[in-house]
Amino acid sequence: FNLRGLPAERGGRFYQDTAAYGHFGRTDLILPWEETDKAEILKEAAGKSGAVSMA
């Protein structure tokens, strides 16, 4: 993800919005580092590498 453009995309309030009340798990903010769209790809890659399952 490109972090450089996020402050401008949010009208200059990027840091205020992410710092206020914490940012983990908030549904009112769209934060690219909290996206899980690559989860399946990473699971498959871990399985192919012989990584030990944590389940």
Distance bins in CASP14 RR format, pairs under 12 A and 6 or more apart:
PFRMAT RR
TARGET T0000
AUTHOR 0000-0000-0000
RMODE 2
METHOD distances of the structure
MODEL  1
1 9 0 0 0 0 0 1 0 0 0 0 0
1 30 0 0 0 0 0 1 0 0 0 0 0
1 31 0 0 0 0 1 0 0 0 0 0 0
1 32 1 1 0 0 0 0 0 0 0 0 0
1 33 1 0 0 1 0 0 0 0 0 0 0
1 34 0 0 0 0 0 1 0 0 0 0 0
1 35 1 0 0 1 0 0 0 0 0 0 0
1 37 0 0 0 0 0 1 0 0 0 0 0
1 38 0 0 0 0 0 1 0 0 0 0 0
2 8 0 0 0 0 0 1 0 0 0 0 0
2 9 0 0 0 0 1 0 0 0 0 0 0
2 32 1 0 0 1 0 0 0 0 0 0 0
2 33 0 0 0 0 0 1 0 0 0 0 0
3 9 0 0 0 0 0 1 0 0 0 0 0
3 10 0 0 0 0 0 1 0 0 0 0 0
3 14 0 0 0 0 1 0 0 0 0 0 0
3 15 0 0 0 0 0 1 0 0 0 0 0
3 18 0 0 0 0 0 1 0 0 0 0 0
3 31 0 0 0 0 0 1 0 0 0 0 0
3 32 1 0 0 1 0 0 0 0 0 0 0
3 33 0 0 0 0 1 0 0 0 0 0 0
4 14 0 0 0 0 0 1 0 0 0 0 0
4 32 0 0 0 0 0 1 0 0 0 0 0
5 11 0 0 0 0 0 1 0 0 0 0 0
5 12 0 0 0 0 0 1 0 0 0 0 0
5 14 0 0 0 0 1 0 0 0 0 0 0
5 32 0 0 0 0 0 1 0 0 0 0 0
6 12 0 0 0 0 1 0 0 0 0 0 0
6 13 0 0 0 0 0 1 0 0 0 0 0
6 14 1 0 1 0 0 0 0 0 0 0 0
6 15 0 0 0 0 1 0 0 0 0 0 0
6 17 0 0 0 0 1 0 0 0 0 0 0
6 18 0 0 0 0 1 0 0 0 0 0 0
6 23 0 0 0 0 0 1 0 0 0 0 0
6 29 0 0 0 0 0 1 0 0 0 0 0
6 30 0 0 0 0 1 0 0 0 0 0 0
6 31 0 0 0 0 1 0 0 0 0 0 0
6 32 1 0 0 1 0 0 0 0 0 0 0
6 33 0 0 0 0 0 1 0 0 0 0 0
7 13 1 0 0 1 0 0 0 0 0 0 0
7 14 1 1 0 0 0 0 0 0 0 0 0
7 15 1 0 0 1 0 0 0 0 0 0 0
7 16 0 0 0 0 1 0 0 0 0 0 0
7 17 0 0 0 0 1 0 0 0 0 0 0
7 18 0 0 0 0 1 0 0 0 0 0 0
8 14 0 0 0 0 1 0 0 0 0 0 0
8 15 0 0 0 0 0 1 0 0 0 0 0
9 17 0 0 0 0 0 1 0 0 0 0 0
9 29 0 0 0 0 0 1 0 0 0 0 0
9 30 0 0 0 0 1 0 0 0 0 0 0
9 31 0 0 0 0 0 1 0 0 0 0 0
9 32 0 0 0 0 0 1 0 0 0 0 0
10 16 0 0 0 0 1 0 0 0 0 0 0
10 17 1 0 0 1 0 0 0 0 0 0 0
10 18 0 0 0 0 1 0 0 0 0 0 0
10 28 0 0 0 0 0 1 0 0 0 0 0
10 29 0 0 0 0 1 0 0 0 0 0 0
10 30 0 0 0 0 1 0 0 0 0 0 0
10 31 0 0 0 0 0 1 0 0 0 0 0
11 17 0 0 0 0 1 0 0 0 0 0 0
12 18 0 0 0 0 0 1 0 0 0 0 0
13 19 0 0 0 0 0 1 0 0 0 0 0
13 20 0 0 0 0 1 0 0 0 0 0 0
13 29 0 0 0 0 0 1 0 0 0 0 0
14 20 0 0 0 0 0 1 0 0 0 0 0
14 23 0 0 0 0 0 1 0 0 0 0 0
14 29 0 0 0 0 1 0 0 0 0 0 0
14 30 0 0 0 0 0 1 0 0 0 0 0
14 31 0 0 0 0 1 0 0 0 0 0 0
14 32 0 0 0 0 0 1 0 0 0 0 0
15 22 0 0 0 0 0 1 0 0 0 0 0
15 23 0 0 0 0 0 1 0 0 0 0 0
15 29 0 0 0 0 0 1 0 0 0 0 0
16 22 0 0 0 0 0 1 0 0 0 0 0
16 23 0 0 0 0 0 1 0 0 0 0 0
16 29 0 0 0 0 0 1 0 0 0 0 0
17 23 1 0 0 1 0 0 0 0 0 0 0
17 26 0 0 0 0 1 0 0 0 0 0 0
17 28 0 0 0 0 1 0 0 0 0 0 0
17 29 1 0 0 1 0 0 0 0 0 0 0
17 30 0 0 0 0 0 1 0 0 0 0 0
17 31 0 0 0 0 1 0 0 0 0 0 0
18 24 0 0 0 0 1 0 0 0 0 0 0
18 25 0 0 0 0 0 1 0 0 0 0 0
18 26 0 0 0 0 1 0 0 0 0 0 0
18 28 0 0 0 0 0 1 0 0 0 0 0
18 29 1 0 0 1 0 0 0 0 0 0 0
18 30 0 0 0 0 0 1 0 0 0 0 0
18 31 1 0 0 1 0 0 0 0 0 0 0
18 32 0 0 0 0 0 1 0 0 0 0 0
18 33 0 0 0 0 0 1 0 0 0 0 0
18 34 0 0 0 0 0 1 0 0 0 0 0
19 26 0 0 0 0 0 1 0 0 0 0 0
19 29 0 0 0 0 0 1 0 0 0 0 0
20 26 0 0 0 0 1 0 0 0 0 0 0
20 28 0 0 0 0 0 1 0 0 0 0 0
20 29 0 0 0 0 1 0 0 0 0 0 0
21 28 0 0 0 0 1 0 0 0 0 0 0
21 29 0 0 0 0 1 0 0 0 0 0 0
22 28 0 0 0 0 0 1 0 0 0 0 0
22 29 0 0 0 0 1 0 0 0 0 0 0
22 31 0 0 0 0 0 1 0 0 0 0 0
22 34 0 0 0 0 0 1 0 0 0 0 0
23 29 1 0 0 1 0 0 0 0 0 0 0
23 30 0 0 0 0 0 1 0 0 0 0 0
23 31 1 0 0 1 0 0 0 0 0 0 0
23 32 0 0 0 0 0 1 0 0 0 0 0
23 33 0 0 0 0 1 0 0 0 0 0 0
23 34 0 0 0 0 1 0 0 0 0 0 0
24 31 0 0 0 0 1 0 0 0 0 0 0
24 33 0 0 0 0 0 1 0 0 0 0 0
24 34 1 0 0 1 0 0 0 0 0 0 0
25 31 0 0 0 0 1 0 0 0 0 0 0
25 33 0 0 0 0 0 1 0 0 0 0 0
25 34 1 0 0 1 0 0 0 0 0 0 0
25 35 0 0 0 0 0 1 0 0 0 0 0
25 36 0 0 0 0 0 1 0 0 0 0 0
26 34 0 0 0 0 1 0 0 0 0 0 0
27 34 0 0 0 0 0 1 0 0 0 0 0
29 35 0 0 0 0 0 1 0 0 0 0 0
32 38 0 0 0 0 0 1 0 0 0 0 0
36 42 0 0 0 0 1 0 0 0 0 0 0
36 43 0 0 0 0 0 1 0 0 0 0 0
38 44 0 0 0 0 0 1 0 0 0 0 0
38 45 0 0 0 0 1 0 0 0 0 0 0
38 46 0 0 0 0 0 1 0 0 0 0 0
39 45 0 0 0 0 0 1 0 0 0 0 0
39 46 0 0 0 0 0 1 0 0 0 0 0
40 46 0 0 0 0 0 1 0 0 0 0 0
40 47 0 0 0 0 0 1 0 0 0 0 0
41 47 0 0 0 0 0 1 0 0 0 0 0
41 48 0 0 0 0 0 1 0 0 0 0 0
42 48 0 0 0 0 0 1 0 0 0 0 0
42 49 0 0 0 0 0 1 0 0 0 0 0
42 51 0 0 0 0 0 1 0 0 0 0 0
43 49 0 0 0 0 0 1 0 0 0 0 0
43 51 0 0 0 0 1 0 0 0 0 0 0
43 53 0 0 0 0 1 0 0 0 0 0 0
43 54 0 0 0 0 0 1 0 0 0 0 0
43 55 0 0 0 0 0 1 0 0 0 0 0
44 50 0 0 0 0 0 1 0 0 0 0 0
44 51 0 0 0 0 0 1 0 0 0 0 0
45 51 0 0 0 0 1 0 0 0 0 0 0
46 52 0 0 0 0 1 0 0 0 0 0 0
46 53 0 0 0 0 1 0 0 0 0 0 0
46 54 0 0 0 0 1 0 0 0 0 0 0
46 55 0 0 0 0 0 1 0 0 0 0 0
47 53 0 0 0 0 1 0 0 0 0 0 0
47 54 0 0 0 0 0 1 0 0 0 0 0
47 55 0 0 0 0 0 1 0 0 0 0 0
END
